[in-house]
């Protein structure tokens, strides 16, 4: 005998599994700190590579003036300005990454809580029947 409530619930649970459930399960398999830390590490590495490529492009674009000023430049001041800009960039990206992935983690946990509640309800329906 087909129970409409049970079929509707099973359809909803399967739709969640197909759409975002696998992604949420993968996210929730980590501890919050581990998940955020790994995402922030990826972000910092990506920003470092992007900054290095951007700076190399800047140097190659202005190579003539860079070579002219090579011996007249105060390198300590130049490197300190460059590191300050890099640190501001990295801290900004790390903050944005933290906010985005903390939100995604909380959302995944909330969705999984609803999903597991639906599974418990479905299990209770089966136990009621038998």
PAROKOL-245740 format. One record per residue (C-alpha): x, y, z; residue number from 0; residue in one letter. Coordinates in steps of 0.001 Angstrom, whole numbers, padded with zeros to 6 digits. Example, Ala and Ser with C-alpha at 12.3 -4.5 7.8 and 13.67 -1.06 7.14 Angstrom:
<r px="012300" py="-004500" pz="007800" n="0" res="A"/>
<r px="013670" py="-001060" pz="007140" n="1" res="S"/>
//
This chain:
<r px="000000" py="000000" pz="000000" n="0" res="X"/>
<r px="001380" py="003411" pz="-001004" n="1" res="X"/>
<r px="001298" py="006147" pz="001605" n="2" res="X"/>
<r px="001222" py="009620" pz="000077" n="3" res="X"/>
<r px="003008" py="011325" pz="002976" n="4" res="X"/>
<r px="005838" py="008834" pz="002869" n="5" res="X"/>
<r px="006229" py="009147" pz="-000907" n="6" res="X"/>
<r px="006251" py="012947" pz="-000690" n="7" res="X"/>
<r px="008846" py="012866" pz="002085" n="8" res="X"/>
<r px="011027" py="010372" pz="000200" n="9" res="X"/>
<r px="010814" py="012544" pz="-002931" n="10" res="X"/>
<r px="011846" py="015638" pz="-000995" n="11" res="X"/>
<r px="014762" py="013816" pz="000622" n="12" res="X"/>
<r px="015939" py="012431" pz="-002716" n="13" res="X"/>
<r px="015661" py="015853" pz="-004362" n="14" res="X"/>
<r px="017833" py="017325" pz="-001606" n="15" res="X"/>
<r px="020394" py="014531" pz="-002016" n="16" res="X"/>
<r px="020567" py="015116" pz="-005766" n="17" res="X"/>
<r px="020792" py="018910" pz="-005638" n="18" res="X"/>
<r px="022979" py="019957" pz="-002735" n="19" res="X"/>
<r px="023022" py="017118" pz="-000266" n="20" res="X"/>
<r px="026272" py="015546" pz="-001402" n="21" res="X"/>
<r px="028032" py="018886" pz="-001220" n="22" res="X"/>
<r px="026597" py="019591" pz="002236" n="23" res="X"/>
<r px="027618" py="016148" pz="003485" n="24" res="X"/>
<r px="031156" py="016735" pz="002219" n="25" res="X"/>
<r px="031312" py="020110" pz="003959" n="26" res="X"/>
<r px="029850" py="018822" pz="007226" n="27" res="X"/>
<r px="032274" py="015897" pz="007328" n="28" res="X"/>
<r px="034919" py="018394" pz="008521" n="29" res="X"/>
<r px="035112" py="020127" pz="011850" n="30" res="X"/>
<r px="034306" py="023810" pz="011449" n="31" res="X"/>
<r px="037842" py="024979" pz="012220" n="32" res="X"/>
<r px="039407" py="022442" pz="009883" n="33" res="X"/>
<r px="037066" py="023364" pz="007037" n="34" res="X"/>
<r px="037609" py="027097" pz="007464" n="35" res="X"/>
<r px="041355" py="026661" pz="007881" n="36" res="X"/>
<r px="041742" py="024607" pz="004725" n="37" res="X"/>
<r px="039661" py="027063" pz="002695" n="38" res="X"/>
<r px="041621" py="030021" pz="004053" n="39" res="X"/>
<r px="044909" py="028285" pz="003262" n="40" res="X"/>
<r px="043757" py="027701" pz="-000312" n="41" res="X"/>
<r px="042740" py="031350" pz="-000541" n="42" res="X"/>
<r px="046065" py="032647" pz="000797" n="43" res="X"/>
<r px="048013" py="030440" pz="-001615" n="44" res="X"/>
<r px="045854" py="031604" pz="-004525" n="45" res="X"/>
<r px="046227" py="035266" pz="-003584" n="46" res="X"/>
<r px="049990" py="034855" pz="-003235" n="47" res="X"/>
<r px="050261" py="033325" pz="-006707" n="48" res="X"/>
<r px="047977" py="035997" pz="-008184" n="49" res="X"/>
<r px="049944" py="038792" pz="-006496" n="50" res="X"/>
<r px="053242" py="037368" pz="-007756" n="51" res="X"/>
<r px="051890" py="037121" pz="-011301" n="52" res="X"/>
<r px="050437" py="040627" pz="-011061" n="53" res="X"/>
<r px="053695" py="042085" pz="-009770" n="54" res="X"/>
<r px="055719" py="040262" pz="-012441" n="55" res="X"/>
<r px="053374" py="041656" pz="-015091" n="56" res="X"/>
<r px="053795" py="045141" pz="-013658" n="57" res="X"/>
<r px="057583" py="044837" pz="-013682" n="58" res="X"/>
<r px="057656" py="043505" pz="-017244" n="59" res="X"/>
<r px="055298" py="046239" pz="-018425" n="60" res="X"/>
<r px="057469" py="048947" pz="-016842" n="61" res="X"/>
<r px="060788" py="047184" pz="-017379" n="62" res="X"/>
<r px="062557" py="050178" pz="-018910" n="63" res="X"/>
<r px="061799" py="052544" pz="-016029" n="64" res="X"/>
<r px="062409" py="049740" pz="-013542" n="65" res="X"/>
<r px="065887" py="049142" pz="-014980" n="66" res="X"/>
<r px="066668" py="052883" pz="-015027" n="67" res="X"/>
<r px="065749" py="053271" pz="-011361" n="68" res="X"/>
<r px="067333" py="049987" pz="-010274" n="69" res="X"/>
<r px="070340" py="051536" pz="-008537" n="70" res="X"/>
<r px="068598" py="054677" pz="-007306" n="71" res="X"/>
<r px="065784" py="052908" pz="-005497" n="72" res="X"/>
<r px="065647" py="052686" pz="-001714" n="73" res="X"/>
<r px="065060" py="048941" pz="-001592" n="74" res="X"/>
<r px="064175" py="048737" pz="002081" n="75" res="X"/>
<r px="061373" py="051252" pz="001640" n="76" res="X"/>
<r px="060293" py="049642" pz="-001654" n="77" res="X"/>
<r px="060111" py="046145" pz="-000136" n="78" res="X"/>
<r px="058339" py="047413" pz="002989" n="79" res="X"/>
<r px="055662" py="049102" pz="000828" n="80" res="X"/>
<r px="055355" py="045971" pz="-001297" n="81" res="X"/>
<r px="055008" py="043716" pz="001773" n="82" res="X"/>
<r px="052482" py="046067" pz="003362" n="83" res="X"/>
<r px="050323" py="045968" pz="000232" n="84" res="X"/>
<r px="050671" py="042203" pz="000056" n="85" res="X"/>
<r px="049661" py="041770" pz="003710" n="86" res="X"/>
<r px="046637" py="044048" pz="003291" n="87" res="X"/>
<r px="045618" py="042014" pz="000237" n="88" res="X"/>
<r px="046075" py="038671" pz="002018" n="89" res="X"/>
<r px="044268" py="039787" pz="005168" n="90" res="X"/>
<r px="041396" py="041158" pz="003095" n="91" res="X"/>
<r px="041034" py="037952" pz="001124" n="92" res="X"/>
<r px="041361" py="035818" pz="004255" n="93" res="X"/>
<r px="038602" py="037818" pz="005937" n="94" res="X"/>
<r px="036313" py="037513" pz="002915" n="95" res="X"/>
<r px="037096" py="033790" pz="002674" n="96" res="X"/>
<r px="036350" py="033302" pz="006353" n="97" res="X"/>
<r px="032985" py="035034" pz="006090" n="98" res="X"/>
<r px="031906" py="033173" pz="002951" n="99" res="X"/>
<r px="032949" py="029705" pz="004094" n="100" res="X"/>
<r px="031640" py="030173" pz="007646" n="101" res="X"/>
<r px="028273" py="031003" pz="006101" n="102" res="X"/>
<r px="028454" py="027978" pz="003787" n="103" res="X"/>
<r px="029373" py="025696" pz="006685" n="104" res="X"/>
<r px="026508" py="026963" pz="008842" n="105" res="X"/>
<r px="024089" py="026622" pz="005940" n="106" res="X"/>
<r px="025252" py="023056" pz="005230" n="107" res="X"/>
<r px="024832" py="022078" pz="008888" n="108" res="X"/>
<r px="021352" py="023603" pz="008967" n="109" res="X"/>
<r px="020315" py="021809" pz="005768" n="110" res="X"/>
<r px="021691" py="018500" pz="007023" n="111" res="X"/>
<r px="019829" py="018923" pz="010300" n="112" res="X"/>
<r px="016581" py="019227" pz="008326" n="113" res="X"/>
<r px="017586" py="016283" pz="006137" n="114" res="X"/>
<r px="018359" py="014012" pz="009089" n="115" res="X"/>
<r px="015103" py="015104" pz="010723" n="116" res="X"/>
<r px="013284" py="014026" pz="007573" n="117" res="X"/>
<r px="015082" py="010680" pz="007641" n="118" res="X"/>
<r px="014045" py="010154" pz="011267" n="119" res="X"/>
<r px="010466" py="011026" pz="010379" n="120" res="X"/>
<r px="010560" py="008557" pz="007466" n="121" res="X"/>
<r px="011986" py="005860" pz="009725" n="122" res="X"/>
<r px="009243" py="006525" pz="012258" n="123" res="X"/>
<r px="006647" py="006132" pz="009501" n="124" res="X"/>
<r px="008063" py="002737" pz="008608" n="125" res="X"/>
<r px="008138" py="001620" pz="012257" n="126" res="X"/>
<r px="004563" py="002794" pz="012744" n="127" res="X"/>
<r px="003437" py="000669" pz="009855" n="128" res="X"/>
<r px="005061" py="-002508" pz="011056" n="129" res="X"/>
//
